[in-house]
Amino acid sequence: MTTYNISKSFQWQGKITDKVAQVCRMFGLTADRFAERQVVHSCRLDINDGDVVFITGPSGAGKTVLLKELEKSFPASDRVNLAGLKLPSDKALIDCIEGDLLTGLRLLSAAGLSDCLCILNQPANLSEGQKYRFRLAMALAAGGKFIFADEFCSNLDRITAMVISHNVHKFAKRTGTTFILASSHKDIMLDLAPDVLVIKELSGPTEVIYKRKRR
Protein backbone atom coordinates (compact mmCIF):
# COMPACT_ATOMS: atom_id res chain seq x y z
CA MET A 1 0.00 0.00 0.00
CA THR A 2 1.23 3.49 -0.87
CA THR A 3 0.02 6.78 0.56
CA TYR A 4 -0.43 9.77 -1.74
CA ASN A 5 -0.88 13.33 -0.51
CA ILE A 6 -2.40 15.55 -3.17
CA SER A 7 -2.67 19.33 -2.94
CA LYS A 8 -3.26 21.97 -5.60
CA SER A 9 -4.22 25.57 -4.99
CA PHE A 10 -5.48 28.28 -7.30
CA GLN A 11 -5.45 32.00 -6.60
CA TRP A 12 -7.80 34.34 -8.40
CA GLN A 13 -5.84 36.29 -11.03
CA GLY A 14 -8.51 38.61 -12.46
CA LYS A 15 -8.90 42.38 -12.26
CA ILE A 16 -11.16 44.12 -9.76
CA THR A 17 -13.50 45.87 -12.18
CA ASP A 18 -16.62 47.79 -11.17
CA LYS A 19 -18.80 44.79 -11.94
CA VAL A 20 -16.52 42.41 -10.01
CA ALA A 21 -16.65 44.74 -7.01
CA GLN A 22 -20.45 44.93 -7.23
CA VAL A 23 -20.74 41.11 -7.29
CA CYS A 24 -18.44 40.91 -4.25
CA ARG A 25 -20.69 43.31 -2.36
CA MET A 26 -23.77 41.26 -3.35
CA PHE A 27 -22.22 38.20 -1.70
CA GLY A 28 -20.79 40.01 1.30
CA LEU A 29 -17.16 39.93 0.18
CA THR A 30 -14.70 42.75 0.06
CA ALA A 31 -12.83 42.99 -3.22
CA ASP A 32 -9.46 42.71 -1.44
CA ARG A 33 -10.52 39.61 0.47
CA PHE A 34 -11.80 37.97 -2.72
CA ALA A 35 -8.54 38.72 -4.59
CA GLU A 36 -6.52 37.08 -1.80
CA ARG A 37 -8.76 34.00 -1.62
CA GLN A 38 -7.28 30.66 -2.70
CA VAL A 39 -9.13 27.57 -3.87
CA VAL A 40 -7.40 24.49 -2.49
CA HIS A 41 -7.99 20.93 -3.71
CA SER A 42 -6.38 18.33 -1.46
CA CYS A 43 -6.78 14.82 -0.13
CA ARG A 44 -4.78 11.88 1.23
CA LEU A 45 -5.19 8.46 -0.39
CA ASP A 46 -3.99 4.98 0.52
CA ILE A 47 -3.89 2.88 -2.65
CA ASN A 48 -3.07 -0.81 -3.13
CA ASP A 49 -2.19 -2.57 -6.37
CA GLY A 50 -5.36 -3.57 -8.17
CA ASP A 51 -7.51 -0.92 -6.49
CA VAL A 52 -10.25 0.93 -8.33
CA VAL A 53 -10.18 4.58 -7.25
CA PHE A 54 -13.30 6.55 -8.19
CA ILE A 55 -13.39 10.35 -7.88
CA THR A 56 -16.91 11.73 -8.06
CA GLY A 57 -18.81 14.92 -7.38
CA PRO A 58 -20.64 17.70 -9.22
CA SER A 59 -19.27 19.45 -12.28
CA GLY A 60 -16.74 22.12 -11.35
CA ALA A 61 -15.89 20.62 -7.96
CA GLY A 62 -12.29 19.78 -8.88
CA LYS A 63 -12.40 16.09 -9.81
CA THR A 64 -10.12 16.62 -12.81
CA VAL A 65 -7.67 18.60 -10.69
CA LEU A 66 -7.33 15.74 -8.21
CA LEU A 67 -6.97 13.16 -10.98
CA LYS A 68 -4.26 15.15 -12.77
CA GLU A 69 -2.32 15.82 -9.59
CA LEU A 70 -2.53 12.16 -8.59
CA GLU A 71 -1.33 11.12 -12.05
CA LYS A 72 1.85 13.16 -11.55
CA SER A 73 2.67 10.97 -8.54
CA PHE A 74 3.26 7.90 -10.72
CA PRO A 75 6.21 7.23 -13.08
CA ALA A 76 5.34 8.07 -16.67
CA SER A 77 6.44 4.60 -17.77
CA ASP A 78 3.89 2.95 -15.47
CA ARG A 79 0.79 4.99 -16.29
CA VAL A 80 -1.67 5.26 -19.16
CA ASN A 81 -4.25 7.99 -19.60
CA LEU A 82 -7.10 7.36 -22.03
CA ALA A 83 -7.07 11.00 -23.10
CA GLY A 84 -3.47 10.71 -24.32
CA LEU A 85 -3.97 7.68 -26.54
CA LYS A 86 -3.91 8.34 -30.29
CA LEU A 87 -6.06 6.10 -32.44
CA PRO A 88 -4.44 4.26 -35.37
CA SER A 89 -5.97 5.21 -38.71
CA ASP A 90 -5.10 2.45 -41.14
CA LYS A 91 -5.85 -0.85 -39.37
CA ALA A 92 -8.86 -2.80 -38.18
CA LEU A 93 -9.49 -2.67 -34.43
CA ILE A 94 -8.41 -6.28 -33.90
CA ASP A 95 -5.08 -5.57 -35.65
CA CYS A 96 -4.43 -2.58 -33.37
CA ILE A 97 -4.31 -4.79 -30.27
CA GLU A 98 -0.98 -6.57 -29.90
CA GLY A 99 -0.91 -10.23 -28.98
CA ASP A 100 -2.86 -13.26 -30.14
CA LEU A 101 -6.39 -13.16 -31.51
CA LEU A 102 -8.19 -14.40 -28.38
CA THR A 103 -6.41 -11.89 -26.16
CA GLY A 104 -7.39 -9.09 -28.52
CA LEU A 105 -11.01 -10.21 -28.59
CA ARG A 106 -11.14 -10.44 -24.78
CA LEU A 107 -9.76 -6.92 -24.35
CA LEU A 108 -12.12 -5.44 -26.91
CA SER A 109 -15.04 -7.26 -25.28
CA ALA A 110 -14.02 -5.97 -21.84
CA ALA A 111 -14.26 -2.46 -23.27
CA GLY A 112 -17.72 -3.15 -24.68
CA LEU A 113 -16.65 -3.82 -28.28
CA SER A 114 -17.85 -7.26 -29.29
CA ASP A 115 -19.77 -6.57 -32.50
CA CYS A 116 -18.08 -8.26 -35.48
CA LEU A 117 -18.46 -5.33 -37.85
CA CYS A 118 -17.08 -2.96 -35.23
CA ILE A 119 -14.05 -5.19 -34.53
CA LEU A 120 -13.25 -5.29 -38.25
CA ASN A 121 -13.75 -1.55 -38.69
CA GLN A 122 -11.07 1.15 -38.55
CA PRO A 123 -10.98 3.55 -35.58
CA ALA A 124 -11.65 6.63 -37.74
CA ASN A 125 -15.03 5.19 -38.74
CA LEU A 126 -16.25 4.61 -35.19
CA SER A 127 -18.75 6.71 -33.31
CA GLU A 128 -17.46 8.88 -30.45
CA GLY A 129 -18.72 6.36 -27.90
CA GLN A 130 -17.01 3.51 -29.73
CA LYS A 131 -13.78 5.52 -29.96
CA TYR A 132 -13.87 6.01 -26.20
CA ARG A 133 -14.34 2.28 -25.65
CA PHE A 134 -11.52 1.50 -28.08
CA ARG A 135 -9.19 3.83 -26.15
CA LEU A 136 -10.11 1.86 -23.04
CA ALA A 137 -9.25 -1.40 -24.84
CA MET A 138 -5.91 0.09 -25.92
CA ALA A 139 -5.22 1.14 -22.33
CA LEU A 140 -5.97 -2.37 -21.09
CA ALA A 141 -3.65 -3.81 -23.74
CA ALA A 142 -0.82 -1.36 -22.97
CA GLY A 143 0.12 -3.25 -19.81
CA GLY A 144 0.53 -0.14 -17.66
CA LYS A 145 0.27 -0.55 -13.89
CA PHE A 146 -1.98 2.49 -13.55
CA ILE A 147 -4.81 3.54 -15.87
CA PHE A 148 -6.30 7.03 -15.61
CA ALA A 149 -9.59 8.13 -17.15
CA ASP A 150 -11.39 11.43 -16.66
CA GLU A 151 -15.13 11.57 -17.42
CA PHE A 152 -15.12 7.77 -17.23
CA CYS A 153 -17.92 6.39 -19.44
CA SER A 154 -19.67 9.77 -19.30
CA ASN A 155 -20.52 9.82 -23.02
CA LEU A 156 -21.92 6.27 -23.09
CA ASP A 157 -25.45 5.03 -22.60
CA ARG A 158 -25.87 4.09 -18.98
CA ILE A 159 -26.37 0.34 -19.50
CA THR A 160 -23.13 0.12 -21.47
CA ALA A 161 -21.39 2.24 -18.84
CA MET A 162 -22.49 -0.16 -16.11
CA VAL A 163 -21.31 -3.23 -18.06
CA ILE A 164 -17.90 -1.67 -18.74
CA SER A 165 -17.59 -0.60 -15.09
CA HIS A 166 -18.17 -4.19 -14.01
CA ASN A 167 -15.56 -5.40 -16.52
CA VAL A 168 -13.03 -2.84 -15.31
CA HIS A 169 -13.44 -4.02 -11.72
CA LYS A 170 -12.88 -7.64 -12.77
CA PHE A 171 -9.84 -6.68 -14.86
CA ALA A 172 -8.30 -4.78 -11.94
CA LYS A 173 -8.65 -7.74 -9.59
CA ARG A 174 -7.43 -10.27 -12.14
CA THR A 175 -4.37 -8.37 -13.30
CA GLY A 176 -3.45 -6.11 -10.37
CA THR A 177 -3.88 -3.03 -12.54
CA THR A 178 -4.86 0.09 -10.61
CA PHE A 179 -7.56 2.31 -12.09
CA ILE A 180 -7.99 5.98 -11.16
CA LEU A 181 -11.25 7.20 -12.64
CA ALA A 182 -13.31 10.38 -12.38
CA SER A 183 -16.94 11.06 -13.26
CA SER A 184 -19.98 12.89 -11.96
CA HIS A 185 -22.14 9.87 -12.85
CA LYS A 186 -22.79 7.87 -9.70
CA ASP A 187 -25.02 5.26 -11.32
CA ILE A 188 -21.97 3.11 -12.15
CA MET A 189 -20.72 2.76 -8.57
CA LEU A 190 -22.53 -0.51 -7.84
CA ASP A 191 -20.91 -2.21 -10.84
CA LEU A 192 -17.57 -0.43 -10.53
CA ALA A 193 -17.40 -1.33 -6.82
CA PRO A 194 -14.53 1.09 -6.10
CA ASP A 195 -12.03 0.21 -3.40
CA VAL A 196 -11.40 3.91 -2.80
CA LEU A 197 -14.24 6.39 -3.22
CA VAL A 198 -13.27 10.08 -3.33
CA ILE A 199 -16.20 12.50 -2.99
CA LYS A 200 -15.33 16.02 -4.11
CA GLU A 201 -17.99 18.62 -3.35
CA LEU A 202 -18.11 22.24 -4.47
CA SER A 203 -17.09 23.33 -0.98
CA GLY A 204 -15.76 21.73 2.15
CA PRO A 205 -13.13 19.01 2.61
CA THR A 206 -12.78 16.07 0.26
CA GLU A 207 -14.25 12.84 1.69
CA VAL A 208 -12.39 9.55 1.18
CA ILE A 209 -14.18 6.24 1.80
CA TYR A 210 -12.44 2.85 1.72
CA LYS A 211 -14.26 -0.37 1.00
CA ARG A 212 -11.99 -2.17 3.42
CA LYS A 213 -10.06 -0.82 6.39
CA ARG A 214 -6.52 0.25 5.49
CA ARG A 215 -3.58 -0.60 7.69
N, C-alpha and C positions, 0 to 999 in steps of 0.2 A: 504494500500500500504506500502511496506517495501523497503528500500533502501539498496543495497548491494554494498560495495566497495571491489573489487577484485584486488589483486596485488601479483604477483609471479615473482621473478627475478632469473636468472641463470648466474653464472659467469663461464667463461671458465676454466677448470681444467687440461688441457693437458700440455704436455711438449713442449718447444720451440726447436724442432729439426731443422736440416738444411733445410729439405723440408718445414716445417712449416714457417720458416723464409723467404724462397724463395717465398712461396705463398703470405705472407704478403707484400713483396716488390712488387710483381706483381700487387697487388690491392692498393698500396700506403699506406700501414699500417706499422707502426713500430711494431716489435714483442712485445715490452713492452706495447704499447698502446692496442694491441689486447688482451694481457693477462689480462689487467685490465678492458676490456669491459664487460658490463653486458647486458644480454637480459632481458627486462622487459615486462611482460604481465599484463596489468591492464585495468580496466574499472569500471564504476559506473552504476548500474542498478536499476531501480524502477520497482518492480514486484508486481502485484495484484494476489489475489487468482483466479485460473482459467485461468491465462495467458499461452500462448504458447510462450516460449522463444526459438529462433532459432539462433544458433551460426554457421556462415558459413565463408568460405574463403578457399584459396588453401591449399593443403597438406603441413604440416610443418609450418603453420603460428602460431599455438598455440591454436587451438580450444579446443583440449583435455585439455590443461593446464587450460584454463578458466573454462571449465565445471567441472573439478575436484576441483578447488579452490572454485567455487560457491557451489558445493555439500557439502563441509565442513561447509558452513554457516548454514546448516539446521540440526535440531536434527535427529540423526540416526533413531529414532522411527518413524519419519514422512516421510522418503524418501525411494525410491526404485530405484535401478539401474539395468537395464536389464542385464548388464555384470555380476552382482553378483548373479543372480538367477540360482540355480541348477535344472536341469530337473529331475522329477521323472522317474524311470526306469521300474516300474512294473504295471502301470495303464494306461488305455486309457485316451486320452486327456480330454474327457468330465468328467471323474472321478477325474481329477487333479484340477478342478476348483470347489471351495467350493460354496455351495448355491444350489438353485433349478435348474432344468434342463434348463428352459427358460433363466435364467440369465447366465448360463454357455454357452449356444448357442449364446447369444447376444455378450458376451465378446469375444468368439472365432471368431465370424463373424466380429466384429470390428477390430480384428487383421488380418483379411484376411484369416481365416480358416473356411470355410463353407462346404467343401467337406465331404460327409458322411464317406467315407473310411478313410480320414485323421482324422476326429474327433474320430473315433473308434480305431485309431492306437495308438501305444505307442511312446513316445517322441524319444526313441533311434532309431526308424525306420524312422524318418523324415529326409528330406533333410535339408541342412544347412539353406536355406531360410525359410523353414517351422519351424525349431527350433527357428530361430530368431522371427518369428511371434508368436510362442507359448510363448516365454519369454515375449513378449509384452502383450499377453493375461493374463499371470500370474501377470504381473505388474499391469494391470488394475484391476484384481480381488483382489489384495493385500490390496487395500483400503488406500494406502499411499497418503499423501497430495501432495507430490512432486515426479515426475517420471523423472529419468535421463536416457538418452540414447545417447551414443557416436556412431558415424557412423550410424545415424538413417536411416534405410531402404537402406543403401548403397549397400548391397549384394542382393537386390531384383530387379526384372525387373521393369522398370520405371512405367509401368501402375499400377502394384500392389502397388508400393511405393506411387503413387499419391492417390490411393483409401484409403490406410491406413492413409495417412496424413490428408485427409479429415475427416476420422472417428475419428482420434485423436483430431482434432479441435472441432468436435461436442461433444466428450466425455468430453473435458476440460470445455466447456461452460455448459454442462448439470450437471456435478458433482462438479465443482469448483476445480478440480484437476489441479495442475500446472505442465506443462511439460517443461523441460529444455533439449533441443536436439541439437546435433551438427552433421554437415555433410558438405562436400564440394559440394554436389549435390544441385543445386539451382532450378532444374526443379520441385521440390515439393512445392515451396513457395506459388504458387497460391492456391493450395488445402490446405496446412497447415495453411495459413493465419496467420502468427505469430503476436502476439501483441507486441512483443519486438524482433527486428531483430538486431543481433550483427554481424558486418562485421569485421573479423580479417584478415588483410593483412600481407604479409611477412615483411613489414616495415611500419613505421608510426603509428599514434595513432589508437586505436580501435574505430570504428564508431558504435553508438547505435541509432537506429531509432524506434520510437514508432508509433503504428498504430493510437493511440489517444493521445492527449495531456495529460501529467501527471501533477497532482496538487501537 
